[in-house]
Amino acid sequence: MLFNSGMATSSRSIIWPVVHHERRALLQDLESLPAGQWQTPSLCAGWDVHDVLAHVIDAAKATPLNFIRRMIAARMDFDRDNAVGVAREKSEEPARTLDGLRAVLSRTSAPPASVATRLVEAFVHGEDIRRPLGIRRTYPSGHVATALGYQVKTTTKMGGGKEIAQGWALVATDADFRHGTGPAVEGTALSLLLAVSGRPVRPDELSGPGAPVFLQGLVIA
């Protein structure tokens, strides 16, 4: 795997400012969202955009200790734990949920995992919300490549995309990133990140000899 841009952004001192910047950008995008759009289905199956925002807040509050306690309470079921977290952070009024996001903008706590997971959360959940709402954002491709590099090495059982990426040569067109062997699938680092994270992407976002079959085989979660 080659992704020099991602390797240059792997330290906590560099990643956290990016995460904080993305949280602020998401807040800005949602502050004027009309009331009727908060129930828009997100890219994350079963959640609307309000649910995803609540999850973003919940994830920002995670610490190694409370993560372990929560997983024990959820019987090691990530989906069950996420549902509990969304219910806890989602207010009846979206404005109050946004207040919750404001309160965690600068937090630097995380579960006991690579800090790259915070980039995955920021970029993937940002698009979970923005794409269905028709909001466009340009993300820093080098940092997206770092998130992608983490996802392709992490099993889907742990929220990654290792199994989805297996058997393909994934090549980013906007970052120094190549992973795997097999038919080439080319696209922006963001499009590849969304795809290996089980999110739907448009057919025109990916190209290369392997793209048609890769798109057909995506398991959308």
Biotite code that builds the C-alpha atoms (Angstrom):
import biotite.structure as struc

atoms = struc.array([
    struc.Atom([0.000, 0.000, 0.000], chain_id="A", res_id=1, res_name="MET", atom_name="CA", element="C"),
    struc.Atom([1.296, 3.431, -0.945], chain_id="A", res_id=2, res_name="LEU", atom_name="CA", element="C"),
    struc.Atom([-0.173, 6.636, 0.344], chain_id="A", res_id=3, res_name="PHE", atom_name="CA", element="C"),
    struc.Atom([2.553, 9.119, 1.104], chain_id="A", res_id=4, res_name="ASN", atom_name="CA", element="C"),
    struc.Atom([0.098, 11.956, 1.634], chain_id="A", res_id=5, res_name="SER", atom_name="CA", element="C"),
    struc.Atom([-1.714, 9.950, 4.275], chain_id="A", res_id=6, res_name="GLY", atom_name="CA", element="C"),
    struc.Atom([1.498, 9.012, 6.050], chain_id="A", res_id=7, res_name="MET", atom_name="CA", element="C"),
    struc.Atom([2.352, 12.677, 6.356], chain_id="A", res_id=8, res_name="ALA", atom_name="CA", element="C"),
    struc.Atom([-0.846, 13.275, 8.305], chain_id="A", res_id=9, res_name="THR", atom_name="CA", element="C"),
    struc.Atom([-0.798, 10.367, 10.738], chain_id="A", res_id=10, res_name="SER", atom_name="CA", element="C"),
    struc.Atom([0.164, 12.176, 13.947], chain_id="A", res_id=11, res_name="SER", atom_name="CA", element="C"),
    struc.Atom([-2.349, 13.224, 16.566], chain_id="A", res_id=12, res_name="ARG", atom_name="CA", element="C"),
    struc.Atom([-1.081, 16.804, 16.519], chain_id="A", res_id=13, res_name="SER", atom_name="CA", element="C"),
    struc.Atom([-2.044, 17.071, 12.862], chain_id="A", res_id=14, res_name="ILE", atom_name="CA", element="C"),
    struc.Atom([-5.202, 14.956, 12.823], chain_id="A", res_id=15, res_name="ILE", atom_name="CA", element="C"),
    struc.Atom([-7.065, 16.609, 15.681], chain_id="A", res_id=16, res_name="TRP", atom_name="CA", element="C"),
    struc.Atom([-7.063, 20.109, 14.147], chain_id="A", res_id=17, res_name="PRO", atom_name="CA", element="C"),
    struc.Atom([-8.509, 18.578, 10.969], chain_id="A", res_id=18, res_name="VAL", atom_name="CA", element="C"),
    struc.Atom([-11.243, 16.822, 12.941], chain_id="A", res_id=19, res_name="VAL", atom_name="CA", element="C"),
    struc.Atom([-12.097, 20.024, 14.804], chain_id="A", res_id=20, res_name="HIS", atom_name="CA", element="C"),
    struc.Atom([-12.223, 21.933, 11.522], chain_id="A", res_id=21, res_name="HIS", atom_name="CA", element="C"),
    struc.Atom([-14.617, 19.362, 10.058], chain_id="A", res_id=22, res_name="GLU", atom_name="CA", element="C"),
    struc.Atom([-16.883, 19.539, 13.097], chain_id="A", res_id=23, res_name="ARG", atom_name="CA", element="C"),
    struc.Atom([-17.077, 23.317, 12.771], chain_id="A", res_id=24, res_name="ARG", atom_name="CA", element="C"),
    struc.Atom([-17.797, 23.035, 9.049], chain_id="A", res_id=25, res_name="ALA", atom_name="CA", element="C"),
    struc.Atom([-20.615, 20.569, 9.720], chain_id="A", res_id=26, res_name="LEU", atom_name="CA", element="C"),
    struc.Atom([-22.087, 22.870, 12.333], chain_id="A", res_id=27, res_name="LEU", atom_name="CA", element="C"),
    struc.Atom([-21.998, 25.758, 9.882], chain_id="A", res_id=28, res_name="GLN", atom_name="CA", element="C"),
    struc.Atom([-23.682, 23.697, 7.173], chain_id="A", res_id=29, res_name="ASP", atom_name="CA", element="C"),
    struc.Atom([-26.508, 22.621, 9.471], chain_id="A", res_id=30, res_name="LEU", atom_name="CA", element="C"),
    struc.Atom([-27.221, 25.794, 11.407], chain_id="A", res_id=31, res_name="GLU", atom_name="CA", element="C"),
    struc.Atom([-29.647, 27.072, 8.779], chain_id="A", res_id=32, res_name="SER", atom_name="CA", element="C"),
    struc.Atom([-31.122, 23.713, 7.755], chain_id="A", res_id=33, res_name="LEU", atom_name="CA", element="C"),
    struc.Atom([-34.923, 24.003, 7.359], chain_id="A", res_id=34, res_name="PRO", atom_name="CA", element="C"),
    struc.Atom([-36.948, 22.052, 9.900], chain_id="A", res_id=35, res_name="ALA", atom_name="CA", element="C"),
    struc.Atom([-38.429, 19.748, 7.286], chain_id="A", res_id=36, res_name="GLY", atom_name="CA", element="C"),
    struc.Atom([-35.049, 18.464, 6.125], chain_id="A", res_id=37, res_name="GLN", atom_name="CA", element="C"),
    struc.Atom([-33.864, 17.013, 9.402], chain_id="A", res_id=38, res_name="TRP", atom_name="CA", element="C"),
    struc.Atom([-35.760, 13.780, 8.695], chain_id="A", res_id=39, res_name="GLN", atom_name="CA", element="C"),
    struc.Atom([-34.010, 13.299, 5.339], chain_id="A", res_id=40, res_name="THR", atom_name="CA", element="C"),
    struc.Atom([-32.693, 9.718, 5.107], chain_id="A", res_id=41, res_name="PRO", atom_name="CA", element="C"),
    struc.Atom([-28.893, 9.716, 5.374], chain_id="A", res_id=42, res_name="SER", atom_name="CA", element="C"),
    struc.Atom([-26.425, 7.491, 3.535], chain_id="A", res_id=43, res_name="LEU", atom_name="CA", element="C"),
    struc.Atom([-26.275, 5.408, 6.714], chain_id="A", res_id=44, res_name="CYS", atom_name="CA", element="C"),
    struc.Atom([-29.103, 2.895, 6.382], chain_id="A", res_id=45, res_name="ALA", atom_name="CA", element="C"),
    struc.Atom([-31.875, 3.353, 8.930], chain_id="A", res_id=46, res_name="GLY", atom_name="CA", element="C"),
    struc.Atom([-30.734, 6.778, 10.133], chain_id="A", res_id=47, res_name="TRP", atom_name="CA", element="C"),
    struc.Atom([-31.909, 10.206, 9.082], chain_id="A", res_id=48, res_name="ASP", atom_name="CA", element="C"),
    struc.Atom([-29.540, 13.164, 9.087], chain_id="A", res_id=49, res_name="VAL", atom_name="CA", element="C"),
    struc.Atom([-30.586, 14.104, 12.627], chain_id="A", res_id=50, res_name="HIS", atom_name="CA", element="C"),
    struc.Atom([-29.664, 10.609, 13.823], chain_id="A", res_id=51, res_name="ASP", atom_name="CA", element="C"),
    struc.Atom([-26.230, 10.866, 12.198], chain_id="A", res_id=52, res_name="VAL", atom_name="CA", element="C"),
    struc.Atom([-25.602, 14.215, 13.850], chain_id="A", res_id=53, res_name="LEU", atom_name="CA", element="C"),
    struc.Atom([-26.483, 12.693, 17.224], chain_id="A", res_id=54, res_name="ALA", atom_name="CA", element="C"),
    struc.Atom([-24.048, 9.861, 16.524], chain_id="A", res_id=55, res_name="HIS", atom_name="CA", element="C"),
    struc.Atom([-21.295, 12.343, 15.634], chain_id="A", res_id=56, res_name="VAL", atom_name="CA", element="C"),
    struc.Atom([-21.793, 13.980, 19.030], chain_id="A", res_id=57, res_name="ILE", atom_name="CA", element="C"),
    struc.Atom([-21.862, 10.650, 20.823], chain_id="A", res_id=58, res_name="ASP", atom_name="CA", element="C"),
    struc.Atom([-18.669, 9.500, 19.081], chain_id="A", res_id=59, res_name="ALA", atom_name="CA", element="C"),
    struc.Atom([-16.922, 12.748, 20.001], chain_id="A", res_id=60, res_name="ALA", atom_name="CA", element="C"),
    struc.Atom([-17.581, 12.027, 23.679], chain_id="A", res_id=61, res_name="LYS", atom_name="CA", element="C"),
    struc.Atom([-16.043, 8.551, 23.584], chain_id="A", res_id=62, res_name="ALA", atom_name="CA", element="C"),
    struc.Atom([-13.123, 7.762, 25.868], chain_id="A", res_id=63, res_name="THR", atom_name="CA", element="C"),
    struc.Atom([-11.241, 4.472, 26.240], chain_id="A", res_id=64, res_name="PRO", atom_name="CA", element="C"),
    struc.Atom([-12.901, 3.745, 29.586], chain_id="A", res_id=65, res_name="LEU", atom_name="CA", element="C"),
    struc.Atom([-16.474, 4.618, 28.710], chain_id="A", res_id=66, res_name="ASN", atom_name="CA", element="C"),
    struc.Atom([-16.142, 2.826, 25.365], chain_id="A", res_id=67, res_name="PHE", atom_name="CA", element="C"),
    struc.Atom([-15.247, -0.411, 27.160], chain_id="A", res_id=68, res_name="ILE", atom_name="CA", element="C"),
    struc.Atom([-18.059, 0.043, 29.671], chain_id="A", res_id=69, res_name="ARG", atom_name="CA", element="C"),
    struc.Atom([-20.564, 0.754, 26.922], chain_id="A", res_id=70, res_name="ARG", atom_name="CA", element="C"),
    struc.Atom([-19.542, -2.237, 24.846], chain_id="A", res_id=71, res_name="MET", atom_name="CA", element="C"),
    struc.Atom([-19.937, -4.510, 27.861], chain_id="A", res_id=72, res_name="ILE", atom_name="CA", element="C"),
    struc.Atom([-23.403, -3.040, 28.447], chain_id="A", res_id=73, res_name="ALA", atom_name="CA", element="C"),
    struc.Atom([-24.243, -3.573, 24.780], chain_id="A", res_id=74, res_name="ALA", atom_name="CA", element="C"),
    struc.Atom([-22.961, -7.167, 24.878], chain_id="A", res_id=75, res_name="ARG", atom_name="CA", element="C"),
    struc.Atom([-20.253, -6.252, 22.363], chain_id="A", res_id=76, res_name="MET", atom_name="CA", element="C"),
    struc.Atom([-22.871, -5.253, 19.796], chain_id="A", res_id=77, res_name="ASP", atom_name="CA", element="C"),
    struc.Atom([-21.732, -2.065, 18.017], chain_id="A", res_id=78, res_name="PHE", atom_name="CA", element="C"),
    struc.Atom([-25.143, -1.435, 16.460], chain_id="A", res_id=79, res_name="ASP", atom_name="CA", element="C"),
    struc.Atom([-26.877, -1.686, 19.826], chain_id="A", res_id=80, res_name="ARG", atom_name="CA", element="C"),
    struc.Atom([-24.379, 0.673, 21.420], chain_id="A", res_id=81, res_name="ASP", atom_name="CA", element="C"),
    struc.Atom([-24.730, 3.161, 18.565], chain_id="A", res_id=82, res_name="ASN", atom_name="CA", element="C"),
    struc.Atom([-28.512, 3.120, 18.909], chain_id="A", res_id=83, res_name="ALA", atom_name="CA", element="C"),
    struc.Atom([-28.223, 3.887, 22.611], chain_id="A", res_id=84, res_name="VAL", atom_name="CA", element="C"),
    struc.Atom([-25.819, 6.734, 21.900], chain_id="A", res_id=85, res_name="GLY", atom_name="CA", element="C"),
    struc.Atom([-28.068, 8.273, 19.249], chain_id="A", res_id=86, res_name="VAL", atom_name="CA", element="C"),
    struc.Atom([-31.072, 8.135, 21.560], chain_id="A", res_id=87, res_name="ALA", atom_name="CA", element="C"),
    struc.Atom([-29.069, 9.830, 24.307], chain_id="A", res_id=88, res_name="ARG", atom_name="CA", element="C"),
    struc.Atom([-27.718, 12.692, 22.172], chain_id="A", res_id=89, res_name="GLU", atom_name="CA", element="C"),
    struc.Atom([-30.688, 13.345, 19.882], chain_id="A", res_id=90, res_name="LYS", atom_name="CA", element="C"),
    struc.Atom([-32.989, 16.086, 21.176], chain_id="A", res_id=91, res_name="SER", atom_name="CA", element="C"),
    struc.Atom([-36.553, 16.634, 20.017], chain_id="A", res_id=92, res_name="GLU", atom_name="CA", element="C"),
    struc.Atom([-35.451, 20.007, 18.675], chain_id="A", res_id=93, res_name="GLU", atom_name="CA", element="C"),
    struc.Atom([-32.582, 19.859, 16.152], chain_id="A", res_id=94, res_name="PRO", atom_name="CA", element="C"),
    struc.Atom([-31.351, 23.222, 17.455], chain_id="A", res_id=95, res_name="ALA", atom_name="CA", element="C"),
    struc.Atom([-30.639, 21.605, 20.812], chain_id="A", res_id=96, res_name="ARG", atom_name="CA", element="C"),
    struc.Atom([-28.794, 18.743, 19.124], chain_id="A", res_id=97, res_name="THR", atom_name="CA", element="C"),
    struc.Atom([-26.682, 21.345, 17.353], chain_id="A", res_id=98, res_name="LEU", atom_name="CA", element="C"),
    struc.Atom([-25.903, 22.796, 20.773], chain_id="A", res_id=99, res_name="ASP", atom_name="CA", element="C"),
    struc.Atom([-24.548, 19.365, 21.609], chain_id="A", res_id=100, res_name="GLY", atom_name="CA", element="C"),
    struc.Atom([-22.237, 19.548, 18.616], chain_id="A", res_id=101, res_name="LEU", atom_name="CA", element="C"),
    struc.Atom([-21.030, 22.989, 19.687], chain_id="A", res_id=102, res_name="ARG", atom_name="CA", element="C"),
    struc.Atom([-20.132, 21.547, 23.072], chain_id="A", res_id=103, res_name="ALA", atom_name="CA", element="C"),
    struc.Atom([-17.799, 18.909, 21.571], chain_id="A", res_id=104, res_name="VAL", atom_name="CA", element="C"),
    struc.Atom([-16.152, 20.909, 18.770], chain_id="A", res_id=105, res_name="LEU", atom_name="CA", element="C"),
    struc.Atom([-12.712, 20.858, 20.376], chain_id="A", res_id=106, res_name="SER", atom_name="CA", element="C"),
    struc.Atom([-12.763, 17.539, 22.214], chain_id="A", res_id=107, res_name="ARG", atom_name="CA", element="C"),
    struc.Atom([-9.807, 15.217, 21.704], chain_id="A", res_id=108, res_name="THR", atom_name="CA", element="C"),
    struc.Atom([-11.146, 12.070, 23.331], chain_id="A", res_id=109, res_name="SER", atom_name="CA", element="C"),
    struc.Atom([-11.571, 8.834, 21.405], chain_id="A", res_id=110, res_name="ALA", atom_name="CA", element="C"),
    struc.Atom([-12.118, 5.084, 21.827], chain_id="A", res_id=111, res_name="PRO", atom_name="CA", element="C"),
    struc.Atom([-9.066, 2.841, 22.287], chain_id="A", res_id=112, res_name="PRO", atom_name="CA", element="C"),
    struc.Atom([-8.232, 2.782, 18.564], chain_id="A", res_id=113, res_name="ALA", atom_name="CA", element="C"),
    struc.Atom([-6.117, 4.612, 16.022], chain_id="A", res_id=114, res_name="SER", atom_name="CA", element="C"),
    struc.Atom([-6.714, 8.350, 15.907], chain_id="A", res_id=115, res_name="VAL", atom_name="CA", element="C"),
    struc.Atom([-7.359, 7.839, 12.188], chain_id="A", res_id=116, res_name="ALA", atom_name="CA", element="C"),
    struc.Atom([-10.815, 6.637, 13.202], chain_id="A", res_id=117, res_name="THR", atom_name="CA", element="C"),
    struc.Atom([-11.636, 10.264, 14.005], chain_id="A", res_id=118, res_name="ARG", atom_name="CA", element="C"),
    struc.Atom([-10.924, 11.182, 10.396], chain_id="A", res_id=119, res_name="LEU", atom_name="CA", element="C"),
    struc.Atom([-13.146, 8.349, 9.202], chain_id="A", res_id=120, res_name="VAL", atom_name="CA", element="C"),
    struc.Atom([-15.951, 9.639, 11.444], chain_id="A", res_id=121, res_name="GLU", atom_name="CA", element="C"),
    struc.Atom([-15.520, 13.208, 10.241], chain_id="A", res_id=122, res_name="ALA", atom_name="CA", element="C"),
    struc.Atom([-15.432, 12.484, 6.519], chain_id="A", res_id=123, res_name="PHE", atom_name="CA", element="C"),
    struc.Atom([-17.848, 9.567, 6.199], chain_id="A", res_id=124, res_name="VAL", atom_name="CA", element="C"),
    struc.Atom([-20.508, 10.921, 8.537], chain_id="A", res_id=125, res_name="HIS", atom_name="CA", element="C"),
    struc.Atom([-20.063, 14.366, 7.044], chain_id="A", res_id=126, res_name="GLY", atom_name="CA", element="C"),
    struc.Atom([-21.045, 12.890, 3.678], chain_id="A", res_id=127, res_name="GLU", atom_name="CA", element="C"),
    struc.Atom([-23.765, 10.726, 5.263], chain_id="A", res_id=128, res_name="ASP", atom_name="CA", element="C"),
    struc.Atom([-25.431, 14.030, 6.072], chain_id="A", res_id=129, res_name="ILE", atom_name="CA", element="C"),
    struc.Atom([-24.383, 16.320, 3.238], chain_id="A", res_id=130, res_name="ARG", atom_name="CA", element="C"),
    struc.Atom([-24.981, 14.196, 0.162], chain_id="A", res_id=131, res_name="ARG", atom_name="CA", element="C"),
    struc.Atom([-28.691, 13.539, 0.766], chain_id="A", res_id=132, res_name="PRO", atom_name="CA", element="C"),
    struc.Atom([-29.158, 17.243, 1.536], chain_id="A", res_id=133, res_name="LEU", atom_name="CA", element="C"),
    struc.Atom([-27.365, 18.334, -1.639], chain_id="A", res_id=134, res_name="GLY", atom_name="CA", element="C"),
    struc.Atom([-24.586, 20.082, 0.319], chain_id="A", res_id=135, res_name="ILE", atom_name="CA", element="C"),
    struc.Atom([-21.180, 19.969, -1.325], chain_id="A", res_id=136, res_name="ARG", atom_name="CA", element="C"),
    struc.Atom([-17.882, 20.067, 0.516], chain_id="A", res_id=137, res_name="ARG", atom_name="CA", element="C"),
    struc.Atom([-14.283, 19.663, -0.599], chain_id="A", res_id=138, res_name="THR", atom_name="CA", element="C"),
    struc.Atom([-12.231, 17.646, 1.878], chain_id="A", res_id=139, res_name="TYR", atom_name="CA", element="C"),
    struc.Atom([-8.406, 17.598, 2.155], chain_id="A", res_id=140, res_name="PRO", atom_name="CA", element="C"),
    struc.Atom([-7.425, 14.633, -0.005], chain_id="A", res_id=141, res_name="SER", atom_name="CA", element="C"),
    struc.Atom([-4.279, 13.759, 1.955], chain_id="A", res_id=142, res_name="GLY", atom_name="CA", element="C"),
    struc.Atom([-6.231, 13.395, 5.179], chain_id="A", res_id=143, res_name="HIS", atom_name="CA", element="C"),
    struc.Atom([-8.969, 11.479, 3.396], chain_id="A", res_id=144, res_name="VAL", atom_name="CA", element="C"),
    struc.Atom([-6.252, 9.106, 2.158], chain_id="A", res_id=145, res_name="ALA", atom_name="CA", element="C"),
    struc.Atom([-5.177, 8.563, 5.771], chain_id="A", res_id=146, res_name="THR", atom_name="CA", element="C"),
    struc.Atom([-8.758, 7.614, 6.673], chain_id="A", res_id=147, res_name="ALA", atom_name="CA", element="C"),
    struc.Atom([-8.959, 5.358, 3.624], chain_id="A", res_id=148, res_name="LEU", atom_name="CA", element="C"),
    struc.Atom([-5.688, 3.671, 4.561], chain_id="A", res_id=149, res_name="GLY", atom_name="CA", element="C"),
    struc.Atom([-7.168, 2.842, 7.952], chain_id="A", res_id=150, res_name="TYR", atom_name="CA", element="C"),
    struc.Atom([-10.444, 1.533, 6.529], chain_id="A", res_id=151, res_name="GLN", atom_name="CA", element="C"),
    struc.Atom([-8.881, -0.886, 4.048], chain_id="A", res_id=152, res_name="VAL", atom_name="CA", element="C"),
    struc.Atom([-6.889, -2.518, 6.856], chain_id="A", res_id=153, res_name="LYS", atom_name="CA", element="C"),
    struc.Atom([-9.811, -2.796, 9.298], chain_id="A", res_id=154, res_name="THR", atom_name="CA", element="C"),
    struc.Atom([-12.399, -5.553, 9.234], chain_id="A", res_id=155, res_name="THR", atom_name="CA", element="C"),
    struc.Atom([-16.020, -4.678, 8.566], chain_id="A", res_id=156, res_name="THR", atom_name="CA", element="C"),
    struc.Atom([-16.901, -6.155, 11.962], chain_id="A", res_id=157, res_name="LYS", atom_name="CA", element="C"),
    struc.Atom([-14.960, -3.238, 13.457], chain_id="A", res_id=158, res_name="MET", atom_name="CA", element="C"),
    struc.Atom([-16.484, -0.654, 11.146], chain_id="A", res_id=159, res_name="GLY", atom_name="CA", element="C"),
    struc.Atom([-13.814, -0.871, 8.450], chain_id="A", res_id=160, res_name="GLY", atom_name="CA", element="C"),
    struc.Atom([-13.816, -2.034, 4.852], chain_id="A", res_id=161, res_name="GLY", atom_name="CA", element="C"),
    struc.Atom([-11.073, -4.649, 4.570], chain_id="A", res_id=162, res_name="LYS", atom_name="CA", element="C"),
    struc.Atom([-13.342, -7.291, 3.069], chain_id="A", res_id=163, res_name="GLU", atom_name="CA", element="C"),
    struc.Atom([-14.890, -4.842, 0.600], chain_id="A", res_id=164, res_name="ILE", atom_name="CA", element="C"),
    struc.Atom([-11.441, -3.746, -0.598], chain_id="A", res_id=165, res_name="ALA", atom_name="CA", element="C"),
    struc.Atom([-10.050, -7.277, -0.905], chain_id="A", res_id=166, res_name="GLN", atom_name="CA", element="C"),
    struc.Atom([-9.301, -8.396, -4.460], chain_id="A", res_id=167, res_name="GLY", atom_name="CA", element="C"),
    struc.Atom([-9.126, -4.915, -5.957], chain_id="A", res_id=168, res_name="TRP", atom_name="CA", element="C"),
    struc.Atom([-6.393, -2.409, -6.702], chain_id="A", res_id=169, res_name="ALA", atom_name="CA", element="C"),
    struc.Atom([-7.832, 0.785, -5.268], chain_id="A", res_id=170, res_name="LEU", atom_name="CA", element="C"),
    struc.Atom([-6.186, 3.873, -6.732], chain_id="A", res_id=171, res_name="VAL", atom_name="CA", element="C"),
    struc.Atom([-6.930, 7.421, -5.639], chain_id="A", res_id=172, res_name="ALA", atom_name="CA", element="C"),
    struc.Atom([-6.920, 9.995, -8.410], chain_id="A", res_id=173, res_name="THR", atom_name="CA", element="C"),
    struc.Atom([-6.341, 12.964, -6.103], chain_id="A", res_id=174, res_name="ASP", atom_name="CA", element="C"),
    struc.Atom([-3.889, 11.552, -3.531], chain_id="A", res_id=175, res_name="ALA", atom_name="CA", element="C"),
    struc.Atom([-0.817, 9.312, -3.454], chain_id="A", res_id=176, res_name="ASP", atom_name="CA", element="C"),
    struc.Atom([-2.739, 6.187, -2.538], chain_id="A", res_id=177, res_name="PHE", atom_name="CA", element="C"),
    struc.Atom([-2.814, 2.677, -3.938], chain_id="A", res_id=178, res_name="ARG", atom_name="CA", element="C"),
    struc.Atom([-3.941, -0.429, -2.092], chain_id="A", res_id=179, res_name="HIS", atom_name="CA", element="C"),
    struc.Atom([-4.263, -4.066, -3.014], chain_id="A", res_id=180, res_name="GLY", atom_name="CA", element="C"),
    struc.Atom([-3.949, -6.165, -6.136], chain_id="A", res_id=181, res_name="THR", atom_name="CA", element="C"),
    struc.Atom([-6.472, -7.084, -8.773], chain_id="A", res_id=182, res_name="GLY", atom_name="CA", element="C"),
    struc.Atom([-8.550, -5.132, -11.277], chain_id="A", res_id=183, res_name="PRO", atom_name="CA", element="C"),
    struc.Atom([-8.018, -1.408, -10.804], chain_id="A", res_id=184, res_name="ALA", atom_name="CA", element="C"),
    struc.Atom([-10.770, 0.742, -9.309], chain_id="A", res_id=185, res_name="VAL", atom_name="CA", element="C"),
    struc.Atom([-9.991, 4.439, -9.540], chain_id="A", res_id=186, res_name="GLU", atom_name="CA", element="C"),
    struc.Atom([-11.643, 7.430, -7.942], chain_id="A", res_id=187, res_name="GLY", atom_name="CA", element="C"),
    struc.Atom([-11.090, 10.251, -5.522], chain_id="A", res_id=188, res_name="THR", atom_name="CA", element="C"),
    struc.Atom([-9.944, 9.274, -2.068], chain_id="A", res_id=189, res_name="ALA", atom_name="CA", element="C"),
    struc.Atom([-13.338, 10.361, -0.757], chain_id="A", res_id=190, res_name="LEU", atom_name="CA", element="C"),
    struc.Atom([-15.290, 8.200, -3.218], chain_id="A", res_id=191, res_name="SER", atom_name="CA", element="C"),
    struc.Atom([-13.120, 5.197, -2.379], chain_id="A", res_id=192, res_name="LEU", atom_name="CA", element="C"),
    struc.Atom([-13.479, 5.880, 1.343], chain_id="A", res_id=193, res_name="LEU", atom_name="CA", element="C"),
    struc.Atom([-17.245, 5.993, 1.089], chain_id="A", res_id=194, res_name="LEU", atom_name="CA", element="C"),
    struc.Atom([-17.349, 2.832, -1.010], chain_id="A", res_id=195, res_name="ALA", atom_name="CA", element="C"),
    struc.Atom([-15.199, 0.732, 1.333], chain_id="A", res_id=196, res_name="VAL", atom_name="CA", element="C"),
    struc.Atom([-17.218, 2.125, 4.261], chain_id="A", res_id=197, res_name="SER", atom_name="CA", element="C"),
    struc.Atom([-20.348, 0.582, 2.743], chain_id="A", res_id=198, res_name="GLY", atom_name="CA", element="C"),
    struc.Atom([-21.851, 3.802, 1.435], chain_id="A", res_id=199, res_name="ARG", atom_name="CA", element="C"),
    struc.Atom([-23.492, 4.172, -1.976], chain_id="A", res_id=200, res_name="PRO", atom_name="CA", element="C"),
    struc.Atom([-21.493, 6.081, -4.559], chain_id="A", res_id=201, res_name="VAL", atom_name="CA", element="C"),
    struc.Atom([-22.513, 7.156, -8.049], chain_id="A", res_id=202, res_name="ARG", atom_name="CA", element="C"),
    struc.Atom([-21.243, 4.949, -10.893], chain_id="A", res_id=203, res_name="PRO", atom_name="CA", element="C"),
    struc.Atom([-19.515, 7.968, -12.440], chain_id="A", res_id=204, res_name="ASP", atom_name="CA", element="C"),
    struc.Atom([-17.408, 8.450, -9.293], chain_id="A", res_id=205, res_name="GLU", atom_name="CA", element="C"),
    struc.Atom([-15.356, 5.322, -9.954], chain_id="A", res_id=206, res_name="LEU", atom_name="CA", element="C"),
    struc.Atom([-13.553, 4.220, -13.101], chain_id="A", res_id=207, res_name="SER", atom_name="CA", element="C"),
    struc.Atom([-11.014, 1.653, -14.209], chain_id="A", res_id=208, res_name="GLY", atom_name="CA", element="C"),
    struc.Atom([-11.411, -1.916, -15.442], chain_id="A", res_id=209, res_name="PRO", atom_name="CA", element="C"),
    struc.Atom([-12.646, -3.186, -12.100], chain_id="A", res_id=210, res_name="GLY", atom_name="CA", element="C"),
    struc.Atom([-15.167, -0.441, -11.364], chain_id="A", res_id=211, res_name="ALA", atom_name="CA", element="C"),
    struc.Atom([-18.356, -1.990, -12.846], chain_id="A", res_id=212, res_name="PRO", atom_name="CA", element="C"),
    struc.Atom([-17.986, -5.283, -10.977], chain_id="A", res_id=213, res_name="VAL", atom_name="CA", element="C"),
    struc.Atom([-16.737, -3.559, -7.820], chain_id="A", res_id=214, res_name="PHE", atom_name="CA", element="C"),
    struc.Atom([-19.825, -1.356, -7.738], chain_id="A", res_id=215, res_name="LEU", atom_name="CA", element="C"),
    struc.Atom([-22.116, -4.344, -8.236], chain_id="A", res_id=216, res_name="GLN", atom_name="CA", element="C"),
    struc.Atom([-20.470, -6.174, -5.363], chain_id="A", res_id=217, res_name="GLY", atom_name="CA", element="C"),
    struc.Atom([-20.695, -3.379, -2.807], chain_id="A", res_id=218, res_name="LEU", atom_name="CA", element="C"),
    struc.Atom([-22.416, -4.446, 0.383], chain_id="A", res_id=219, res_name="VAL", atom_name="CA", element="C"),
    struc.Atom([-24.265, -1.330, 1.497], chain_id="A", res_id=220, res_name="ILE", atom_name="CA", element="C"),
    struc.Atom([-24.640, -1.244, 5.287], chain_id="A", res_id=221, res_name="ALA", atom_name="CA", element="C"),
])
